[in-house]
Amino acid sequence: DALNPVAEAILDLPIRSNVFLYVFLPTLLFQATLGMNLRRMIDDWVPILMLAVVAVVVATFSVGYALAWVSALPLAACLLIGAIVSTTDPSAVVSIFRS
């Protein structure tokens, strides 16, 4: 009960979606690349390219065609939904290559 005014104040903040794009995303990417070993990343360029390009394209088409098969949406809309769902999280890729 003591934190209700604080929670209400946070929920009432007028944060628009572009704040995430211009403030939080660059901060997240900067933090992830700050501790990255560039030499090690160059050594692992093939798996990085596979995850960043090939896997995303395959996942986009897989999700898009599967969604088109089970729904009444047009194929273009299903492929767009597949592209939204299949994007690679840079922080997840960095953590995979650190292990």
C-alpha positions in Angstrom: 0.0 0.0 0.0 2.9 2.4 0.6 4.2 2.0 -2.9 0.8 2.6 -4.6 1.5 6.3 -5.2 4.9 5.5 -6.7 3.4 2.8 -9.0 0.7 5.1 -10.1 3.2 7.9 -10.9 5.3 5.5 -13.0 2.3 4.2 -14.8 1.1 7.8 -15.6 4.4 8.7 -17.2 3.9 9.7 -20.9 6.4 7.3 -22.4 6.0 6.9 -26.2 7.3 4.0 -28.2 10.1 6.1 -29.8 11.7 6.4 -26.3 12.5 2.8 -26.4 14.0 3.1 -29.9 16.1 6.2 -29.2 17.1 5.7 -25.5 16.9 2.1 -24.3 18.0 0.2 -27.5 21.2 2.2 -28.0 22.0 1.9 -24.3 21.5 -1.9 -24.5 23.6 -2.3 -27.6 26.4 -0.1 -26.2 26.5 -2.1 -23.0 26.6 -5.4 -25.0 29.4 -4.3 -27.3 31.5 -2.6 -24.6 32.5 -6.0 -23.1 32.8 -7.8 -26.5 36.1 -9.3 -27.6 36.5 -8.2 -31.2 39.2 -10.7 -32.0 37.0 -13.6 -30.8 34.1 -12.3 -32.7 36.1 -12.2 -35.9 37.2 -15.8 -35.3 33.5 -16.8 -34.9 32.2 -14.9 -38.0 30.6 -17.9 -39.6 28.2 -18.8 -36.7 27.4 -15.2 -36.2 26.5 -14.8 -39.8 24.4 -17.9 -39.7 22.5 -16.8 -36.6 22.1 -13.2 -37.7 21.1 -13.7 -41.4 20.3 -17.3 -42.4 18.5 -18.4 -39.2 16.3 -15.2 -39.2 15.4 -15.7 -42.8 14.5 -19.3 -42.3 12.5 -18.6 -39.2 10.7 -15.8 -40.9 9.6 -17.9 -43.8 8.8 -20.9 -41.5 6.6 -18.8 -39.2 5.0 -16.9 -42.2 4.1 -20.0 -44.2 2.9 -21.9 -41.1 0.7 -19.0 -40.0 -0.7 -18.6 -43.6 -1.6 -22.3 -43.6 -3.5 -22.2 -40.3 -5.1 -18.7 -40.6 -7.1 -16.7 -43.1 -4.5 -13.9 -43.3 -2.8 -13.1 -46.6 0.7 -14.5 -47.1 2.3 -11.0 -47.0 0.8 -10.3 -43.6 1.9 -13.7 -42.3 5.4 -13.1 -43.5 5.5 -9.7 -41.8 4.4 -11.3 -38.5 7.1 -13.9 -39.1 9.7 -11.2 -39.5 8.6 -9.5 -36.3 8.7 -12.8 -34.3 12.0 -14.1 -35.8 14.3 -11.2 -35.1 17.6 -11.9 -33.3 18.1 -10.4 -29.9 21.6 -9.0 -29.8 22.0 -9.5 -26.1 21.1 -13.2 -26.5 23.7 -13.7 -29.3 26.4 -12.0 -27.2 25.6 -14.2 -24.2 25.7 -17.3 -26.4 29.1 -16.5 -27.8 30.5 -15.6 -24.3 29.7 -19.1 -23.1 
